Amino acid sequence: MNADAAHLLIVDDDARIRSLLQKFLMRAGFLVTTARDAAHARRVLAGLEFDLIVLDVMMAGEDGVALCRDLRRSLTTPIMLLTARGETPDRIAGLEAGADDYLVKPFEPKELLLRINAILRRVPAAEPVIVLPKVLHMGPVRYDIERGEMWHGDELVRLTATESQLMRIFSGRPGEAVTRSLLVEELSRSGGQTQERAVDVQITRLRRKIETDPKQPRYLQTIRGSGYMLAPE
């Protein structure tokens, strides 16, 4: 089984259909879990996360549409409904309940597979979570991002309003080149300097507070053709 395989939940009160769908979809490369009714599905969902739920409409007790509607209150997981009812009002009811697709029985297994893959392609990939440090270190100088304070050892370094704004911009993009035009734009929003030449002057002043040798900057670097980059340790 591929470690990146999508995990599907099949909810159907017909054991034969559950077994057939599970075997077919596992052969197609999916990880598949099954549930026999709505209550069972809730217990499974309480402990596992899924990439897609395939849900039968006609189940004893709580039907699939009602379960779909209830799940939509807390889940964004794609849901496909399977039903023997193919009339337009039934399809509308399923879609209004929050289903992403609706497949009428009997169906070709290949069509189910194509529809599942189509839904999964539409689901945006999760953005990687980037955890930024709370403090940036630049030799003997450190910058507290949350407080917006710069320290040299035990001494607080006084920053002008523009210097503080520049540090806020750079600390949000450590190791990333920031263009002069973007710096001008960001500073202008705060009522600061609005010319690229003025930005260069402010960078020079800020380097005097960060660098051991401002003429050979190590931490607040010039990126030729791009702008500037803060490169903390």
Secondary structure, 3 states (H helix, E strand, C coil): CCCCCCEEEEECCCHHHHHHHHHHHHHCCCEEEEECCHHHHHHHHHHCCCCEEEEECCCCCCCHHHHHHHHCCCCCCCEEEEECCCCHHHHHHHHHCCCCEEEECCCCHHHHHHHHHHHHHHCCCCCCCCCCCCEEEECCEEEECCCCEEEECCEEECCCHHHHHHHHHHHCCCCCCEEHHHHHHHHHHCCCCCCHHHHHHHHHHHHHHHCCCCCCCCCEEEECCCEEEECCC
